[in-house]
């Protein structure tokens, strides 16, 4: 197995672990902790999700680089392109809008904040991302010669 394949597989599964731990565990669990208010939980969430987003871009770049270097790009490009589209949507559309909503709640600038489906869109993209990362890792395992 080439070092580029090891780096790709390691990066994919680390990324998968980050998403599962943060999006599907930390995100809702922090609000169960004693003394955590909605504004405090939202403040923590904003920090964590913006940090996760930056780390995801690093993983994406590393995976792209290693896939190009190993010659597996053609076999895995659809996975990478799908992940890129998800990251672009989250980075430039959903996270900024969710940040505005969190700021409104934290500052209580409006007496009533209108319901929104933004969190559902984010969760849907996270579920798709988890499935893509899992299949991406499996696909790389299948393309390498052990």
GROMACS elastic network, one bead per residue, 0.5 to 0.9 nm:
[ bonds ]
;  ai    aj funct       b0    kb
    1     4     6  0.83525   500
    1     5     6  0.65272   500
    1     6     6  0.70886   500
    1   144     6  0.64719   500
    1   145     6  0.61553   500
    1   146     6  0.53373   500
    2     5     6  0.52792   500
    2     6     6  0.65252   500
    2     7     6  0.88077   500
    2    70     6  0.76822   500
    2   144     6  0.81309   500
    2   145     6  0.87534   500
    2   146     6  0.89933   500
    3     6     6  0.50095   500
    3     7     6  0.61565   500
    3     8     6  0.85539   500
    3    66     6  0.87033   500
    3    70     6  0.87679   500
    4     7     6  0.50846   500
    4     8     6  0.60805   500
    4     9     6  0.85855   500
    4    63     6  0.87664   500
    4    65     6  0.86403   500
    4    67     6  0.71266   500
    4    69     6  0.70146   500
    4    70     6  0.59312   500
    5     8     6  0.50135   500
    5     9     6  0.60626   500
    5    10     6  0.83682   500
    5    66     6  0.70215   500
    5    67     6  0.75277   500
    5    70     6  0.69504   500
    5    72     6  0.88561   500
    5   140     6  0.72936   500
    5   141     6  0.82831   500
    5   144     6  0.73525   500
    6     9     6  0.52556   500
    6    10     6  0.59323   500
    6    11     6  0.83802   500
    7    10     6  0.51008   500
    7    11     6  0.58934   500
    7    12     6  0.84362   500
    7    62     6  0.79875   500
    7    63     6  0.75189   500
    7    66     6  0.69888   500
    8    11     6  0.51655   500
    8    12     6  0.60530   500
    8    13     6  0.86269   500
    8    59     6  0.88665   500
    8    62     6  0.73316   500
    8    63     6  0.51007   500
    8    64     6  0.82796   500
    8    65     6  0.88032   500
    8    66     6  0.60411   500
    8    67     6  0.69637   500
    8   137     6  0.79760   500
    8   140     6  0.79782   500
    9    12     6  0.51537   500
    9    13     6  0.62052   500
    9    14     6  0.84469   500
    9    63     6  0.82923   500
    9   136     6  0.86070   500
    9   137     6  0.57058   500
    9   138     6  0.86496   500
    9   140     6  0.70616   500
    9   141     6  0.77621   500
   10    13     6  0.53902   500
   10    14     6  0.59758   500
   10    15     6  0.84263   500
   10   137     6  0.87049   500
   11    14     6  0.51064   500
   11    15     6  0.59472   500
   11    16     6  0.84345   500
   11    59     6  0.59139   500
   11    60     6  0.83363   500
   11    62     6  0.73925   500
   11    63     6  0.66268   500
   12    15     6  0.51456   500
   12    16     6  0.61314   500
   12    17     6  0.86575   500
   12    59     6  0.73005   500
   12    60     6  0.84311   500
   12    63     6  0.72763   500
   12   133     6  0.60988   500
   12   134     6  0.78325   500
   12   136     6  0.75428   500
   12   137     6  0.61679   500
   13    17     6  0.60769   500
   13    18     6  0.85713   500
   13   133     6  0.72742   500
   13   134     6  0.74875   500
   13   137     6  0.70339   500
   14    18     6  0.62063   500
   14    19     6  0.87087   500
   14    59     6  0.84790   500
   15    18     6  0.50823   500
   15    19     6  0.63043   500
   15    20     6  0.86380   500
   15    55     6  0.82660   500
   15    56     6  0.66654   500
   15    59     6  0.66275   500
   15    60     6  0.87915   500
   15   130     6  0.89957   500
   15   133     6  0.78497   500
   16    19     6  0.52770   500
   16    20     6  0.61613   500
   16    21     6  0.85432   500
   16   129     6  0.82234   500
   16   130     6  0.61010   500
   16   133     6  0.61782   500
   16   134     6  0.72965   500
   17    20     6  0.51637   500
   17    21     6  0.59550   500
   17    22     6  0.83898   500
   18    21     6  0.52577   500
   18    22     6  0.59408   500
   18    23     6  0.80253   500
   18    52     6  0.75942   500
   18    56     6  0.86651   500
   19    22     6  0.53458   500
   19    23     6  0.53957   500
   19    24     6  0.72654   500
   19    52     6  0.79911   500
   19    56     6  0.88505   500
   19   126     6  0.73728   500
   19   129     6  0.84284   500
   19   130     6  0.72959   500
   20    23     6  0.56691   500
   20    24     6  0.52345   500
   20    25     6  0.68890   500
   20    26     6  0.89560   500
   20   126     6  0.86547   500
   20   130     6  0.75256   500
   21    24     6  0.58506   500
   21    25     6  0.51843   500
   21    26     6  0.62774   500
   21    27     6  0.86092   500
   22    25     6  0.55133   500
   22    27     6  0.58990   500
   22    48     6  0.79608   500
   22    49     6  0.79724   500
   22    52     6  0.81031   500
   23    26     6  0.63546   500
   23    27     6  0.54053   500
   23    28     6  0.80835   500
   23    49     6  0.83233   500
   23   123     6  0.78027   500
   23   126     6  0.73914   500
   24    27     6  0.63674   500
   24    28     6  0.73381   500
   24    29     6  0.87225   500
   24   123     6  0.87134   500
   24   126     6  0.88536   500
   25    28     6  0.62139   500
   25    29     6  0.58972   500
   25    30     6  0.85001   500
   26    29     6  0.50387   500
   26    30     6  0.58268   500
   26    31     6  0.88658   500
   26    45     6  0.86159   500
   27    30     6  0.62509   500
   27    31     6  0.79191   500
   27    41     6  0.87792   500
   27    45     6  0.66183   500
   27    48     6  0.87641   500
   27    49     6  0.87895   500
   28    31     6  0.58291   500
   28    32     6  0.74744   500
   29    32     6  0.53421   500
   29    33     6  0.72124   500
   30    33     6  0.55295   500
   30    36     6  0.74040   500
   30    41     6  0.65328   500
   30    44     6  0.85804   500
   30    45     6  0.85651   500
   31    34     6  0.81357   500
   31    35     6  0.88841   500
   31    36     6  0.60158   500
   31    37     6  0.72990   500
   31    38     6  0.72293   500
   31    40     6  0.89706   500
   31    41     6  0.60386   500
   31    42     6  0.89402   500
   32    35     6  0.87737   500
   32    36     6  0.74153   500
   33    36     6  0.57882   500
   34    37     6  0.86911   500
   36    39     6  0.82388   500
   36    40     6  0.60424   500
   36    41     6  0.60507   500
   37    40     6  0.51496   500
   37    41     6  0.59964   500
   37    42     6  0.84425   500
   38    41     6  0.51228   500
   38    42     6  0.60325   500
   38    43     6  0.85491   500
   38   105     6  0.81178   500
   38   106     6  0.77316   500
   39    42     6  0.50729   500
   39    43     6  0.61259   500
   39    44     6  0.86794   500
   39   102     6  0.77443   500
   39   103     6  0.84856   500
   39   105     6  0.66242   500
   39   107     6  0.81791   500
   40    43     6  0.50545   500
   40    44     6  0.62801   500
   40    45     6  0.85430   500
   40   106     6  0.78338   500
   41    44     6  0.51320   500
   41    45     6  0.60190   500
   41    46     6  0.85937   500
   42    46     6  0.60607   500
   42    47     6  0.86679   500
   42    99     6  0.89963   500
   42   102     6  0.60356   500
   42   103     6  0.83033   500
   42   105     6  0.83698   500
   42   106     6  0.74158   500
   43    46     6  0.52349   500
   43    47     6  0.65121   500
   43    48     6  0.87633   500
   43   102     6  0.76310   500
   43   103     6  0.83576   500
   43   106     6  0.77869   500
   44    47     6  0.52913   500
   44    48     6  0.61875   500
   44    49     6  0.86298   500
   45    48     6  0.50724   500
   45    49     6  0.59299   500
   45    50     6  0.83638   500
   46    49     6  0.53990   500
   46    50     6  0.60690   500
   46    51     6  0.84638   500
   46    95     6  0.86665   500
   46    98     6  0.86372   500
   46    99     6  0.67769   500
   46   102     6  0.78343   500
   47    50     6  0.54311   500
   47    51     6  0.61535   500
   47    52     6  0.85768   500
   48    51     6  0.51763   500
   48    52     6  0.60476   500
   48    53     6  0.85921   500
   49    53     6  0.60312   500
   49    54     6  0.86767   500
   49    95     6  0.81314   500
   50    53     6  0.50477   500
   50    54     6  0.64473   500
   50    55     6  0.87833   500
   50    91     6  0.85760   500
   50    95     6  0.77675   500
   51    54     6  0.52420   500
   51    55     6  0.63401   500
   51    56     6  0.86374   500
   52    55     6  0.50609   500
   52    56     6  0.60447   500
   52    57     6  0.87072   500
   53    56     6  0.50177   500
   53    57     6  0.64081   500
   53    58     6  0.88328   500
   53    87     6  0.77685   500
   53    90     6  0.81562   500
   53    91     6  0.70057   500
   53    95     6  0.89895   500
   54    57     6  0.52175   500
   54    58     6  0.65302   500
   54    59     6  0.88742   500
   55    58     6  0.50334   500
   55    59     6  0.62878   500
   55    60     6  0.86153   500
   56    59     6  0.50139   500
   56    60     6  0.60676   500
   56    61     6  0.85908   500
   56    87     6  0.78379   500
   57    61     6  0.61321   500
   57    62     6  0.85212   500
   57    84     6  0.87401   500
   57    87     6  0.75820   500
   58    61     6  0.51994   500
   58    62     6  0.61231   500
   58    63     6  0.85435   500
   59    62     6  0.50860   500
   59    63     6  0.60175   500
   59    64     6  0.84877   500
   60    63     6  0.51670   500
   60    64     6  0.60748   500
   60    65     6  0.85418   500
   60    80     6  0.77307   500
   60    83     6  0.78406   500
   60    84     6  0.74851   500
   60    87     6  0.89537   500
   61    64     6  0.51210   500
   61    65     6  0.60698   500
   61    66     6  0.85865   500
   62    65     6  0.51517   500
   62    66     6  0.61424   500
   62    67     6  0.84730   500
   63    66     6  0.52123   500
   63    67     6  0.59537   500
   63    68     6  0.84778   500
   63    80     6  0.81937   500
   64    67     6  0.51463   500
   64    68     6  0.60934   500
   64    69     6  0.84949   500
   64    73     6  0.77579   500
   64    77     6  0.87811   500
   64    80     6  0.72361   500
   65    68     6  0.52512   500
   65    69     6  0.61058   500
   65    70     6  0.86123   500
   66    70     6  0.59606   500
   66    71     6  0.84763   500
   66    72     6  0.85912   500
   66    73     6  0.87377   500
   67    70     6  0.51698   500
   67    71     6  0.60882   500
   67    72     6  0.52238   500
   67    73     6  0.50473   500
   67    74     6  0.87816   500
   67    76     6  0.78346   500
   67    77     6  0.87103   500
   68    71     6  0.53479   500
   68    72     6  0.64996   500
   68    73     6  0.52296   500
   68    74     6  0.86292   500
   69    72     6  0.79031   500
   69    73     6  0.82788   500
   70    73     6  0.76192   500
   71    74     6  0.73723   500
   71    75     6  0.86622   500
   72    75     6  0.54669   500
   72    76     6  0.62860   500
   72    77     6  0.82569   500
   72   140     6  0.77405   500
   72   143     6  0.74394   500
   72   144     6  0.87890   500
   73    76     6  0.52399   500
   73    77     6  0.53424   500
   73    80     6  0.86925   500
   74    77     6  0.54566   500
   74    78     6  0.83431   500
   75    78     6  0.78639   500
   75    79     6  0.89479   500
   75   139     6  0.80560   500
   75   140     6  0.84108   500
   75   143     6  0.79697   500
   76    79     6  0.55653   500
   76    80     6  0.64983   500
   76    81     6  0.87929   500
   76   136     6  0.69426   500
   76   139     6  0.71828   500
   76   140     6  0.74604   500
   77    80     6  0.50626   500
   77    81     6  0.59270   500
   77    82     6  0.84537   500
   78    81     6  0.51074   500
   78    82     6  0.60607   500
   78    83     6  0.85545   500
   79    82     6  0.52299   500
   79    83     6  0.62499   500
   79    84     6  0.86355   500
   79   132     6  0.62093   500
   79   133     6  0.76760   500
   79   135     6  0.80453   500
   79   136     6  0.59516   500
   80    83     6  0.50954   500
   80    84     6  0.61222   500
   80    85     6  0.87029   500
   80   132     6  0.85896   500
   80   133     6  0.88896   500
   80   136     6  0.79734   500
   81    85     6  0.62303   500
   81    86     6  0.86693   500
   82    85     6  0.51641   500
   82    86     6  0.62894   500
   82    87     6  0.86572   500
   82   129     6  0.82730   500
   82   132     6  0.77436   500
   83    86     6  0.50975   500
   83    87     6  0.61261   500
   83    88     6  0.85647   500
   83   128     6  0.88505   500
   83   129     6  0.64798   500
   83   132     6  0.72668   500
   83   133     6  0.80193   500
   84    87     6  0.50776   500
   84    88     6  0.60814   500
   84    89     6  0.85973   500
   85    88     6  0.50872   500
   85    89     6  0.61787   500
   85    90     6  0.85937   500
   86    89     6  0.51611   500
   86    90     6  0.61335   500
   86    91     6  0.84684   500
   86   125     6  0.64787   500
   86   126     6  0.83818   500
   86   128     6  0.85199   500
   86   129     6  0.72514   500
   87    90     6  0.50975   500
   87    91     6  0.58222   500
   87    92     6  0.83321   500
   87   125     6  0.89886   500
   88    91     6  0.51497   500
   88    92     6  0.58387   500
   88    93     6  0.76411   500
   89    92     6  0.56345   500
   89    93     6  0.52431   500
   89    94     6  0.63584   500
   89    95     6  0.84708   500
   89   125     6  0.88407   500
   90    93     6  0.56256   500
   90    95     6  0.55601   500
   90    96     6  0.83115   500
   90   122     6  0.71369   500
   90   125     6  0.81515   500
   91    94     6  0.65360   500
   91    95     6  0.56423   500
   91    96     6  0.72436   500
   92    95     6  0.67380   500
   92    96     6  0.64833   500
   92    97     6  0.87795   500
   93    96     6  0.58707   500
   93    97     6  0.63834   500
   93    98     6  0.87351   500
   94    97     6  0.52232   500
   94    98     6  0.59462   500
   94    99     6  0.83665   500
   94   118     6  0.67471   500
   94   119     6  0.83561   500
   94   121     6  0.80066   500
   94   122     6  0.67830   500
   95    98     6  0.50347   500
   95    99     6  0.58809   500
   95   100     6  0.86085   500
   95   122     6  0.84601   500
   96   100     6  0.63439   500
   96   101     6  0.88038   500
   97   100     6  0.51453   500
   97   101     6  0.64092   500
   97   102     6  0.86831   500
   97   118     6  0.78197   500
   98   101     6  0.50523   500
   98   102     6  0.60859   500
   98   103     6  0.85277   500
   98   118     6  0.69384   500
   98   119     6  0.76306   500
   99   102     6  0.50441   500
   99   103     6  0.60870   500
   99   104     6  0.85895   500
  100   103     6  0.50898   500
  100   104     6  0.62200   500
  100   105     6  0.87561   500
  101   104     6  0.50690   500
  101   105     6  0.63422   500
  101   106     6  0.86143   500
  101   113     6  0.80949   500
  102   105     6  0.51686   500
  102   106     6  0.60658   500
  102   107     6  0.85148   500
  103   107     6  0.59247   500
  103   108     6  0.79545   500
  103   109     6  0.85439   500
  104   107     6  0.52162   500
  104   108     6  0.53557   500
  104   109     6  0.55023   500
  104   110     6  0.68500   500
  104   113     6  0.77791   500
  105   109     6  0.72238   500
  105   110     6  0.79055   500
  105   113     6  0.74994   500
  106   109     6  0.82265   500
  107   110     6  0.83657   500
  108   111     6  0.67095   500
  108   112     6  0.84216   500
  108   113     6  0.86794   500
  109   112     6  0.88052   500
  110   113     6  0.62771   500
  113   116     6  0.88676   500
  116   119     6  0.73945   500
  116   120     6  0.85019   500
  117   120     6  0.52273   500
  117   121     6  0.63743   500
  117   122     6  0.87669   500
  118   121     6  0.51014   500
  118   122     6  0.62191   500
  118   123     6  0.86638   500
  119   123     6  0.61103   500
  119   124     6  0.84923   500
  120   123     6  0.50871   500
  120   124     6  0.60249   500
  120   125     6  0.85747   500
  121   124     6  0.50638   500
  121   125     6  0.62245   500
  121   126     6  0.85988   500
  122   125     6  0.51847   500
  122   126     6  0.61959   500
  122   127     6  0.87297   500
  123   127     6  0.61830   500
  123   128     6  0.86182   500
  124   127     6  0.51571   500
  124   128     6  0.63017   500
  124   129     6  0.85399   500
  125   128     6  0.50223   500
  125   129     6  0.59483   500
  125   130     6  0.85788   500
  126   130     6  0.61353   500
  126   131     6  0.86482   500
  127   130     6  0.51524   500
  127   131     6  0.63584   500
  127   132     6  0.86462   500
  128   131     6  0.51640   500
  128   132     6  0.60953   500
  128   133     6  0.85565   500
  129   132     6  0.50610   500
  129   133     6  0.60047   500
  129   134     6  0.84853   500
  130   133     6  0.51938   500
  130   134     6  0.61460   500
  130   135     6  0.86463   500
  131   134     6  0.51936   500
  131   135     6  0.62031   500
  131   136     6  0.83952   500
  132   135     6  0.51876   500
  132   136     6  0.57715   500
  132   137     6  0.84876   500
  133   137     6  0.61289   500
  133   138     6  0.86132   500
  134   137     6  0.53221   500
  134   138     6  0.63838   500
  134   139     6  0.86919   500
  135   139     6  0.59923   500
  135   140     6  0.86350   500
  136   139     6  0.50696   500
  136   140     6  0.63487   500
  136   141     6  0.87412   500
  137   140     6  0.52611   500
  137   141     6  0.63551   500
  137   142     6  0.87852   500
  138   141     6  0.50618   500
  138   142     6  0.63099   500
  138   143     6  0.88331   500
  139   142     6  0.50879   500
  139   143     6  0.63558   500
  139   144     6  0.89530   500
  140   143     6  0.50852   500
  140   144     6  0.63697   500
  141   144     6  0.56027   500
  141   145     6  0.83077   500
  141   146     6  0.87761   500
  142   145     6  0.79538   500
